[in-house]
């Protein structure tokens, strides 16, 4: 199976092996399966997620040293793979980050005047079949809070409640809560902040600043199309080529150098089975 490269919109080969759905897979097996499905090397995913390849390898091999990754690392991986926040738990989620491919197409469309953009969006809507893939709610985070900002946010949400009460609810020591509130924890584990958010009576998303975003219907369709495991490779290739043709048609030749998608050869590329 092929997918559009996240940075160039060229086709890349996806594994023909579907992502496993067994419930008992380890976080490392889940991560490796998704990475291989999207045809990404460890080096490329580590670069996209802004983590070291060595640390990524530790997660994929379930190394005890990477058993409980920091929340920023988890979110960066989720964004790089277009997944939800709890994807390493093997959960089926409908709150996800846009795939890199959909983000790239969205950026290209935003460069067009409104009239051309609307015409292209209509073409995409008429061209891409409704994929057999659940509807998604898309999420985003603008930037990570600095440790002292996160600590301040925890204190604010705690209000008049004493630290020991939050610590008891989260099943941590009071000292652990104090460390977070003082800004001395650089990248606390995802699971830690989730438990604290629950004890505070809020959500992990609200605690760290995750928000929902509105996405144009054409981009939603494209994103779901990219994710689909059921659509044959050749069918995807034909669809991508048709979209490329329309984008070329509406692109001013003077501006072609500004689009990774242009010239056409950089989009269609070579296909492998």
N, C-alpha and C positions, 0 to 999 in steps of 0.2 A: 504494500500500500504506500502511496506517496502523499506528501503534504507540502504546502508551500513553506519555503524557508522563512523563518521569522524575520530575518534581516534583509533578504533580497527578493522574497516572494518567488524564488525559484523552487522547483520541485525537489524534495528530498525523499529518500526511500524510507518507508516505515516497515517495521517487521510485519510479515504475514501472519505472525502468531498473535491471536487476540490477547488483550490484557486479561490475565487470570482474574477470576471472580471469587475464588475460594476465600472464606471468611478468616481462615487461620494463617494467612500469609503474614510474614513479619514486615515491619516497616521498611526494612532494607529491600525485601523482595518486591514490595509494592512500588517503591521509588524506582528501582531498577527496571521493573516491568513497564512503567509509564515512560521512562526515559528511552528505552529501546523501542517502544511502540512509535514514538515520535522521531526515531532515527537520530537521536542526539548522542554524541560522545560524552563521556564524563567531563572531558576538558571543556566542551561547549556549554554544557549545563552549568558547570561550576562558574564559568565566566558570566553567563546570563544571571545566575543567582548571586553573584558576588561573594562566593565562598571559595575556599581552596579545594582543589581537586582531591587532595589527600583527605580532607574532612568529608567530602562527598563520598569517597570510597569507603570511609569508616561507617557512614550511615548505611550504605548499600550492603555492607557485609555484617551489619548488626554488631559492630564493634562496641563493647561496653563503654568505651570512652566517648561514644557519640550516641549513647542510649537516650538521652533527654536533651535534644538540641534546643538552643535558644529560640525564642519566639520570632526574632527577626530572620533567622536562617530558615525557619519553617515557612514564613510568609514569602521570602524571596524565592524559595523553591516552588511554592504554590503559584506565584505569579509567573515564573519562568515556564511552568508547565500548563498554565491555564487551569489550575485545579482549585478546589475549595480549601479552607483552612485546616480541615481535619483529614486530608487525603491520606496521610500516612497511617491512619487508623483503619483504612479500608472502608470508610463510610461512603454511602451514596449521598452526594450533596447536590442541592440545587442552587446554592449560593457560591459562585465561582468567580475567579478572575478571567477576563477575556484571554483567549489564546494570543500568542505573539503574532500569529498570522492575521487574526482579525484586527488587532491593534494597528498593524502595519497598513492594512487596507483602509482602515478608518482614517489614518493620518493622510494617506494619499487622497481620499475623497474630500477631506477638509481643505485641501489645497485648491480645489476647483471652485469657481463661482457657484452661487446657489442654484442657478438654473441648470447648469451642467451636472452638478452634484445630484440634484433631484432626478434628472433623467437617468443617470447611471444607477442610482439606487433603485429606480423602478425596473431597470433592466435586470439587476441582480435578483430582485424579488421575483421576477417572472422566469428567470433562468434556473435558479437553484430550487430543486424540488424540496418539499417539506421533508426533512430527514426524520427517521424514526429515532428521535433522541429527545429526552425530556426537556421541557422549557427550563430556562435558567434565569436566576436573578444575578446580576453582575455586581461585583464589589470592587472597591479600590481603596488604597491607602496613599495619601499624598506624601507623607514622610514619617519616619519613625520618631517617636518622642525621645529626647535626650533622657538619660537616666534620672536626672533631677526633675524633669518635667513629668515623667511617669510617676515618680514618687509623690510629687505634688498632686497629681490626679488621684492617686490612691488615697491620700489624706483627705482630699476634697470629698470623694465619694464615701469615705468612712464617716465623715461628719463628726457627730458627738459620740459615736461608738468608740469604746476603748480599743487599743490595739489587741489586747488579749482576746477580746470577743471575736475579732476578725480572724486572729490566729487559730482560735479554737474551731471556728467554722470551716477554715481552710485546712485544718489539721497540720498546721505548721507551728513552730515555736514563735513566740512574740518577737524574739530577736530577728527572725527571718523577715517578719513584716517591717520591723524597724530598719533593717538593712535596705529594703526596697524603698521605703519612704524617704530615706536619707540620700537616695540616689547613688548608692555604692554598688549596685548590681548592673553591670554593663549590658548584658543581654540575657535576662532571666529566662528559664525554660518556659516553653509554651504551656506545659501542663501546670506549672506553678501559677502563672497568671490566670489561667482558666479557673483554678480552684479559688483563687483570691477574688476574682470577679463574681463567682457564685456566692461567696461569703459576703460580699458587698451588696448583693442583691441587684447586680447588673450583669451585662454580658461581656465576654472577652472582646467582642467587636467594639463596643462602646468604650471600654477601658483603654484600648490602644488607638482608637480613631479610625476604624474601618467604616466605610460608608457605602451605601448603594449608589449606583450610577445608572443613568438612563442611556440606552444604546439604541441607535436607529434600527429599524426592523431589518434592513438589508444587511447590516453588520451582524445582527443576531442570527439571521439565517446562515450567513457565511460561517460564523463561529461554530454553529451546531453542525454544519456540513463538514467542517474540518475535523470535528471530534468523532464523527460517525465511523463506526467500524464495519458497517454493513454495505456501504457504497463501494462498488468495485473501483479499482485503481484507474482503469481507462475512462470510466464515467467521470471521475473527479478531474482527470487530465483534460477531458473535453470541456468541462465546465470552466476550469481555470483558464484555458486558452480563449474561450469566448469572452470572459471578463477582461482578459488582457487585451484582446482586440478592441473592445469598446473603450477601454481606458486610453489606448493609443489613439483612437479616433478623436477623442475629446481633448487630447493633450496638445498644447501648442508646441511645435518642434523646438522653439527657443527654450522651453522649460524642460525638455526631455531629460537633460542631465541631472535634474533635481529628483528624479524618481528612480529608486532602485529597480522598479518594475520595468523601466524603459532602458534599452531597446527590448523589443519583444523576445529576442533570443535569451535574454537574461531571465525572462519569466518562464517560458516554456521549457527550456533546458532539455536535457536528455532524460528519458524515462527508463527505469529499470523495473523488472518484475520482482 
